[in-house]
Amino acid sequence: MEVIATRKAFGEALAVAGEKYKNLVVLDADLTTSVMTHFFEKKFPDRHFNIGISEQDLVDTAAGLSMAGKLPIACSFSIFLTGIGWQQIRNAICYPNLNVKLFGSHGGIQIGEDGATHQALEDFAIMRVIPNMKVFCPADAIEMKKMLPVILEDYGPTYVRL
């Protein structure tokens, strides 16, 4: 059996979800290939936004899109999304209980040559303490593909570590 990274499964599932959810928009922090949002971008270029390397802007933009009736998914490396964007996640998404889905890729310590600065060890802890936030970590590609529709149907702030 072929082993598929959860982030690849996420990207593939995202492209499928775009067919059903016409208000689904995807944002990433200049990591379209790394977080696998390129699958969605290829099918729905008008609903994909590369915000650049600015996780605070990524989170605030996702919050604004949610308030405008969109279903935003914001993606970056786990350490930067939860570390740099924490205050915005807390104040702009979780406290007002907005329907924003956050996906952090490259979680944990086995992320390759980027080293310790890219290792997300604290992301679960800091996301779990914010009111209204739900936290998930799919075990494999199969679980990721089955999890995405459930997360999209559930209202409220959600963090998924890939």
N, C-alpha and C positions, 0 to 999 in steps of 0.2 A: 504494500500500500504506500502510495506517495504521501510524504509529509509536506503539508502546506502551512506556511506561517500564518498566524492569526491575522496579521495585518493584510496579507494578500486575500484571505477569505473575507475580511472586512471590506476591502476595495471591491471585490467581486459582488458581494451582497449589496453594497451601496449602489452599484450600477443597476441592479435589479430593483431595489427599493425606489429608485428614481422614477420608474415607470408607474408605480402605484401612487406614490406621494408627490403630487404635482407642486406642492408648496415646499418640498424638501430642497434645501440649499446646503452646499458644502463649502466650508472655508478651511484653508490650511495656511501654515506659516512658512511659505516657501519650501515646502517639503512634499510636493505633489507626488513625486516618485517614491520617496521614502515611506510615506504613510499610505500609499497606494490609492490616493484619491484620483489618480489619473484615469482609472476605469470610469468613474463618474464624469470627470471632465470631458472625456472623449464623447460620451453619449449626450451630455447636457452642459455644453460649454457656457451657456447663458445662466446657469445656476451654480457655477463653481467660481469661487473667489480666492485668489492667492493674495493674502493680506501682506505677505512679506514677513521678515524675521522680526515680529512684533506681537508677542503673545498677548500683551495687555490690550492692544487694538483688536486682535483676533477675538478675544472674549467679549469686549464691549460691542463690537460689530455684530457678533452672534446674538447678544442680548437685544440690540436694536432691531435686528431682523425678526426675532421672536415677537417683540412687541408689535411689529408690523404684520403679524399673521403668518410668518414663514416658520418652517420647522428646520432650524439650523443645526448642523453638525459641524463642530469646530475641532480641528485636528492639528497636533504638533507632537514633538517628542514629549514623553511624559514629564520629564524633569523640568522642561521649560514651560509647558502648559500649566502644570500645577504649582511650580515654584515661582515663576515670574508673573503668571496670571492670577495668583491666588486671591489677591485683594479684589480684583474685578470679578472673579468667580463668586466670591463670598457676597459682595455688595450689589453687583449688577445682575446676577443670575439667581443665586440661591435665596437671598432675603426676599426679593419680590416673587420667588417661586416661578421663574420663567421656564418655558419648555425648550431648554437648550441641551443638546447632547454633546458631551466632550469626549474625544477619543485621544488617549495618550499612547503613542507608539514607543517602542524600544524601552519598555519598562524592565526594571530589574538590573542585574549586573552582567548579563551575557549579551552585550550589545555590540561587540566588535572593537575595532581599533580606536574608537573615539575616547575611550577611557572613562575615568571616574567622573569627569565633569558632565558626562551624558548619562550616568547611571541614576535611575529613579528608584530610590529606596524608601523615600518618605511620602510618596504620592498617595498611597492608601491611607496613611495616618492623617494627613492634612485634609484630604477630601472627606473622610468619614466624619470629621467633627463639625462640618458646616451644616447648619439646619437645612432641611429639604433635599440634600444631596443623596443620591443613590449611587453605590459603587459596585462595579462588576469587573470580573477578570475571567474571560473565557479560557478554558483549559486547552482547547485545540480549535482547528478550523471548522469542524463540524458544529461545535457549540457556538462559535462566533456567528456562523450563518443562520443558525436557529435563533440566536439571541437578538439579532438586529431587529427583526419585525416586532418582537415583544417590547423592546426598548422604544421603538418608534410609536407604538400604540399606547404606551404608558406616558402620562403627562408628568412633566417636572424635570428638574435638573438631574442629569445623569453623567457619571464619569465611568468610562470603560478603559481599562489598561490592556494594551495589546503587547 
